[in-house]
Amino acid sequence: MSDLRLPLLLGLVALVLSLALQTYTQLQQRLSLTEAIAEQDRQLANAGQIQRQLDALAGGTSALAAKGNTHAQQILSELAKQGISVSSPTK
């Protein structure tokens, strides 16, 4: 009976250590994924802010072009050549 205790004890210790290592690894991966998601959220918020700024700039350029500003009309013409459409600003 005592001959079986040592191998059984070693097997149980190995199992517990293996489970502990797997748990630690999974917790580290979860933390990394959480940080990656937070970074993506920050980048998405920044992209939205830049998009709003570009929309305001394009709207202002469109308004100037509608008032007859030749430089603004040239800018809109060049954007149209590149396939970029700018809608008129809405009020």
C-alpha positions in Angstrom: 0.0 0.0 0.0 2.8 2.4 0.8 4.4 1.7 -2.6 1.4 3.3 -4.3 1.4 6.5 -2.2 4.6 8.1 -3.6 3.6 7.7 -7.3 0.1 8.8 -6.6 1.3 11.9 -4.6 3.7 12.8 -7.4 0.9 12.4 -10.0 -1.4 14.6 -8.0 1.3 17.3 -7.4 2.0 17.3 -11.2 -1.7 17.6 -12.0 -2.2 20.5 -9.6 0.9 22.3 -10.9 -0.2 21.8 -14.5 -3.7 23.2 -13.7 -2.1 26.2 -11.9 0.2 26.9 -14.8 -2.8 26.7 -17.3 -4.9 29.0 -15.1 -2.0 31.6 -14.8 -1.5 31.5 -18.6 -5.2 32.0 -19.3 -5.4 34.9 -16.9 -2.4 36.5 -18.6 -4.0 36.1 -22.0 -7.3 37.5 -20.7 -5.4 40.6 -19.4 -3.7 41.0 -22.7 -7.0 40.8 -24.6 -8.6 43.3 -22.3 -5.8 45.7 -22.9 -6.0 45.2 -26.6 -9.7 45.9 -26.6 -9.2 49.1 -24.5 -6.6 50.3 -27.0 -8.9 49.6 -29.9 -11.6 51.6 -28.2 -9.3 54.5 -27.8 -8.2 54.3 -31.4 -11.9 54.1 -32.6 -12.7 57.2 -30.5 -9.8 59.0 -32.0 -10.8 58.0 -35.5 -14.4 59.2 -34.9 -13.0 62.6 -33.7 -10.8 62.9 -36.8 -13.8 62.0 -39.0 -15.9 64.7 -37.4 -13.1 67.2 -37.9 -12.7 66.2 -41.5 -16.5 66.5 -42.1 -16.5 69.9 -40.6 -13.6 71.0 -42.7 -15.2 69.6 -45.9 -18.5 71.2 -45.0 -16.8 74.5 -44.5 -15.0 74.2 -47.8 -18.3 73.3 -49.5 -20.0 76.3 -48.0 -17.2 78.6 -49.2 -17.4 77.0 -52.7 -21.2 77.6 -52.7 -20.5 81.3 -51.9 -18.2 81.5 -55.0 -14.8 81.1 -53.4 -12.6 79.9 -56.3 -10.0 78.2 -54.2 -12.7 76.2 -52.4 -14.2 75.3 -55.8 -10.7 74.1 -56.9 -10.3 72.0 -53.8 -13.7 70.4 -54.4 -12.9 69.8 -58.0 -9.6 68.1 -57.1 -11.4 66.0 -54.5 -14.0 65.0 -57.1 -11.2 63.9 -59.5 -10.0 61.6 -56.8 -13.4 60.1 -56.2 -14.1 61.9 -53.0 -17.5 63.5 -52.8 -18.3 66.3 -50.4 -21.9 67.0 -49.5 -23.2 70.5 -48.8 -23.3 71.4 -45.2 -26.8 71.2 -43.6 -28.1 73.7 -41.2 
